Amino acid sequence: MKTYWLVVLFILAAACEKERQPEREPAAKSSTVLVVLGTVQDGGSPHIACTKECCRPLFTNPDIKRQVVSLGVIDYENEKSYLFEATPDFPRQLKTLRRHATFSAKETSDGIFLTHAHIGHYSGLMYLGREAMGADSVPVYAMPRMKAFLEKNGPWGQLVRLGNITIFPLEAGRTEKLTPKLSVTPFIVPHRDEYSETVGFTIRGPHKKALFIPDIDKWQKWSTDINEAIRGVDYAFVDATFFDGEEINHRDISEIPHPFVIESMALFKKLSATEKNKVYFIHFNHTNPLLREQSKQRQAVVSAGFHIAAPGQIFPL
């Protein structure tokens, strides 16, 4: 029995050590990289009006790593950088991207890609307006309904009229060639589309591809097989808003039908160990135990061969 528990402790320790190790090579080894800038769901952490233990300490002792979901992409050779999502943490995330993109003296990126019109994914655009940065023609890439929403509704329409942003239309399935080494393709995913359609993105570098799906309804509602989508890329950043149903026992799940992490893990079981290694869970609700480094749920995800996305991670493309 003593030997059994020693083996168990060794496995858990190895899983934790695996999570602490650098998971991808640093930016210096690749001319095109993807940087994780944020991992939390739209409302942030701590969450407004939250009285739970997951939030209480953070109101007085904030964790600056808990920023809303966002990715940055940098092409060093062609001196271009792009931001995916304009979150409430936009100022810090833009500055972080700027620090990584050491070639540029300007404070804005060369473009911002938006997935949809829920507050955590576009509201950061407000910082480009006259009350804040007063930016000049920052390119914003948006789908047709998203573009119309920004143009026709204040205060976003003012950003267009004053030339703070210039909106470039996206089309599902059409690839945007950003540089000779970098391209982006949007694709429609099912979600609560009150104000705009919702998309994910395939981000292609010269050597590797990444899948970015921060928000989606249940995987079964998508016309694409998620396992096949994972097999077709090198990294998959996928919706992990809730670990399981216990987190939302006070809410109607039909209003927020994200795939639970336990559902995704069950669905991904058929993947090989190599394919599982591509999966990075992202977009965590403030209640999600995966945000806690020592939680048993987090250890279970890592032990199963998956990853939890973390701010600051760098992935060669």
C-alpha positions in Angstrom: 0.0 0.0 0.0 2.9 2.4 0.9 4.4 1.7 -2.6 1.0 2.5 -4.2 0.8 5.9 -2.6 4.4 6.7 -3.4 3.6 6.0 -7.1 0.5 8.2 -7.0 2.4 11.1 -5.4 5.1 10.7 -8.0 2.6 10.9 -10.9 0.9 14.0 -9.4 4.3 15.6 -8.9 5.3 14.8 -12.4 2.1 16.3 -13.8 2.6 19.5 -11.8 6.2 19.7 -12.9 5.1 19.2 -16.5 2.8 22.2 -16.2 5.5 24.4 -14.8 8.0 23.7 -17.5 8.2 26.0 -20.5 5.9 24.4 -23.0 7.0 26.1 -26.2 10.2 27.6 -27.5 10.8 31.3 -27.0 10.2 34.0 -29.5 13.8 34.4 -30.4 13.8 31.0 -32.1 11.0 31.8 -34.5 10.3 34.8 -36.8 6.6 34.5 -36.4 4.9 33.8 -33.0 1.6 33.7 -31.1 1.5 35.2 -27.6 -1.3 34.5 -25.1 -2.4 37.8 -23.6 -5.4 36.8 -21.6 -7.4 33.8 -20.6 -10.5 34.9 -18.6 -14.1 35.1 -19.6 -15.7 38.5 -20.5 -16.6 39.6 -17.0 -13.0 39.2 -15.7 -11.7 38.0 -12.4 -12.6 39.2 -9.8 -16.1 39.3 -11.2 -18.4 42.3 -10.5 -20.7 41.7 -7.5 -19.1 38.3 -6.8 -19.1 37.3 -3.1 -17.6 33.9 -3.5 -14.2 32.9 -2.2 -12.9 32.7 -5.8 -13.3 36.5 -6.0 -13.1 38.0 -2.5 -9.3 38.1 -2.1 -8.8 39.4 -5.6 -10.7 42.6 -4.9 -8.1 43.7 -2.4 -5.1 41.8 -3.9 -5.6 41.6 -7.7 -3.8 39.1 -9.8 -2.6 41.0 -12.9 -2.3 37.8 -14.8 -6.1 37.4 -14.8 -6.9 39.3 -18.0 -9.7 38.7 -20.4 -9.1 36.4 -23.3 -6.9 37.7 -26.1 -4.0 36.5 -28.3 -1.3 38.5 -30.0 0.5 37.5 -33.2 3.9 38.9 -34.3 5.8 38.6 -37.6 9.3 39.8 -36.7 10.7 39.5 -40.2 8.0 41.7 -41.8 7.6 43.9 -38.6 3.9 43.4 -38.1 1.8 42.6 -35.0 -1.9 41.8 -34.6 -4.3 41.5 -31.7 -7.1 39.1 -31.4 -10.0 40.6 -29.4 -10.3 44.1 -27.9 -11.0 43.3 -24.3 -11.6 45.4 -21.2 -7.9 44.8 -20.5 -7.0 46.3 -23.9 -4.4 48.9 -22.6 -2.3 46.4 -20.8 -2.6 43.8 -23.5 -1.6 46.2 -26.2 1.4 47.3 -24.2 2.4 43.7 -23.7 2.2 43.1 -27.4 4.2 46.2 -28.0 6.9 44.9 -25.7 7.1 41.7 -27.6 7.1 43.5 -31.0 10.4 45.2 -30.3 10.8 46.3 -33.9 8.0 48.9 -33.7 8.0 52.4 -32.1 4.2 52.8 -32.5 1.9 51.9 -29.6 -0.9 50.4 -31.7 -1.0 47.0 -33.5 -1.2 46.6 -37.2 -4.7 45.2 -36.9 -7.4 43.9 -34.4 -9.5 40.8 -35.2 -12.8 40.5 -33.5 -14.8 37.3 -32.9 -18.1 38.7 -31.9 -20.1 41.5 -30.1 -20.0 40.3 -26.5 -18.5 42.7 -24.1 -15.2 41.0 -23.4 -14.3 40.7 -27.1 -14.8 44.2 -28.5 -15.4 46.8 -25.7 -11.7 47.6 -25.5 -12.1 49.5 -28.7 -13.3 52.4 -26.6 -9.7 53.1 -25.6 -8.9 54.1 -29.2 -11.4 57.0 -29.0 -10.9 60.7 -28.4 -11.4 60.3 -24.6 -8.3 58.1 -24.5 -5.8 57.4 -27.2 -7.3 59.3 -30.1 -5.9 56.7 -32.4 -5.5 57.2 -36.2 -7.1 54.6 -38.5 -6.3 51.4 -36.5 -7.4 48.5 -38.8 -10.2 46.5 -37.2 -11.2 43.2 -39.0 -14.8 42.3 -38.5 -17.5 40.1 -40.0 -20.5 41.7 -41.8 -22.9 41.9 -38.8 -20.1 42.9 -36.5 -19.0 45.6 -38.9 -22.6 47.0 -39.1 -23.0 46.9 -35.3 -19.9 49.0 -34.8 -20.8 51.5 -37.6 -24.4 52.0 -36.6 -24.2 52.1 -32.8 -22.6 54.6 -30.4 -20.0 55.1 -29.2 -18.4 52.7 -31.7 -19.7 54.6 -34.7 -17.9 57.7 -33.5 -14.6 55.7 -33.8 -15.4 55.2 -37.5 -16.5 58.8 -38.1 -13.5 60.3 -36.4 -11.1 57.9 -38.2 -9.9 56.3 -35.0 -10.5 52.9 -36.6 -10.9 51.6 -40.1 -13.0 48.5 -40.5 -11.9 45.9 -42.9 -14.7 43.3 -43.8 -14.1 39.6 -43.1 -15.9 36.8 -44.9 -16.2 33.3 -43.5 -13.8 31.0 -45.2 -11.9 33.8 -47.0 -8.2 34.0 -46.0 -6.7 37.3 -45.1 -3.1 37.4 -46.2 -1.5 39.8 -43.7 2.2 39.3 -44.5 4.1 36.8 -46.7 4.3 34.7 -43.6 1.0 35.2 -41.8 -2.6 34.7 -42.7 -5.9 34.5 -40.9 -9.2 32.7 -41.9 -12.4 33.2 -40.0 -15.1 30.5 -39.7 -18.6 30.7 -38.3 -19.4 28.9 -35.0 -22.8 28.7 -33.2 -23.2 31.1 -30.3 -25.6 33.6 -28.8 -25.6 36.0 -31.7 -27.7 38.9 -30.4 -25.7 41.6 -32.1 -23.3 39.9 -34.5 -22.3 36.6 -35.9 -19.6 34.7 -34.0 -16.4 33.4 -35.5 -13.3 31.5 -34.6 -10.0 31.9 -36.5 -7.4 29.7 -38.1 -4.1 31.6 -37.7 -1.4 30.4 -40.1 2.3 31.1 -39.8 5.1 29.8 -42.2 5.4 26.5 -40.3 2.4 26.0 -37.9 -1.3 26.7 -37.6 -3.4 27.7 -34.6 -7.1 27.3 -33.9 -8.8 30.0 -31.8 -12.4 29.4 -30.6 -12.9 31.3 -27.3 -16.7 31.1 -27.5 -19.0 28.5 -28.9 -22.2 26.7 -27.9 -22.0 22.9 -27.4 -19.6 21.2 -29.8 -22.4 19.1 -31.2 -24.1 22.3 -32.6 -21.1 23.0 -34.8 -21.1 21.7 -38.4 -17.4 20.9 -38.1 -16.1 17.9 -36.2 -13.9 19.5 -33.5 -11.6 16.5 -33.3 -10.9 16.8 -37.0 -10.3 20.5 -36.6 -7.7 19.8 -33.9 -6.0 17.3 -36.1 -5.7 19.9 -38.8 -3.7 22.4 -36.7 -0.7 22.5 -34.3 -2.4 24.4 -31.5 -6.0 24.6 -30.5 -7.2 27.3 -28.1 -10.7 26.3 -27.2 -13.6 27.4 -25.1 -13.3 26.3 -21.4 -15.7 28.8 -19.8 -17.1 26.3 -17.3 -15.5 23.2 -15.9 -18.8 21.5 -15.2 -22.4 22.3 -14.3 -21.8 22.9 -10.6 -20.5 26.3 -11.4 -23.8 27.6 -12.8 -26.4 26.1 -10.5 -28.0 29.5 -10.1 -28.2 30.2 -13.9 -30.2 28.8 -16.8 -27.7 26.8 -18.8 -29.8 27.5 -22.0 -28.7 31.2 -21.7 -25.0 30.3 -21.6 -24.6 27.0 -23.4 -20.8 26.7 -23.5 -19.2 23.2 -23.7 -18.2 22.1 -20.2 -14.5 21.2 -19.9 -15.5 17.7 -18.7 -17.6 17.3 -21.9 -14.7 18.5 -24.1 -12.3 16.1 -22.4 -14.7 13.2 -23.0 -15.1 14.2 -26.6 -11.4 14.5 -27.1 -10.6 11.1 -25.5 -10.5 9.6 -29.0 -7.6 11.8 -29.9 -4.1 10.4 -29.8 -1.7 11.7 -27.1 0.0 13.9 -29.8 -3.3 15.5 -30.7 -4.3 16.0 -27.1 -1.1 17.8 -26.6 -2.3 20.5 -29.1 -5.3 21.5 -26.9 -5.1 24.6 -24.7 -8.2 25.4 -22.7 -9.0 29.1 -22.6 -11.7 31.6 -21.7 -12.3 30.7 -18.0 -15.2 32.0 -16.0 -14.2 33.5 -12.7 -15.7 30.4 -11.0 -13.7 27.9 -13.0 -11.3 25.8 -10.8 -8.9 25.6 -13.7 -7.8 29.2 -12.7 -6.5 27.8 -9.4 -3.0 26.2 -10.0 -3.4 23.7 -7.2 -6.9 22.5 -7.9 -7.6 18.9 -8.5 -9.5 19.7 -11.6 -6.5 21.4 -13.1 -4.3 18.5 -12.2 -6.9 16.2 -13.9 -6.8 18.2 -17.1 -3.0 18.2 -17.3 -2.8 14.5 -16.3 -5.1 13.7 -19.2 -2.7 15.2 -21.7 -4.2 18.7 -22.2 -3.0 22.2 -21.3 -4.4 25.2 -19.6 -3.5 28.4 -21.5 -1.6 31.0 -19.5 -0.8 34.6 -20.1 2.8 35.0 -21.4 3.0 31.7 -23.2 4.7 32.0 -26.6 4.1 29.6 -29.5 6.2 29.6 -32.7 4.2 29.8 -35.9 
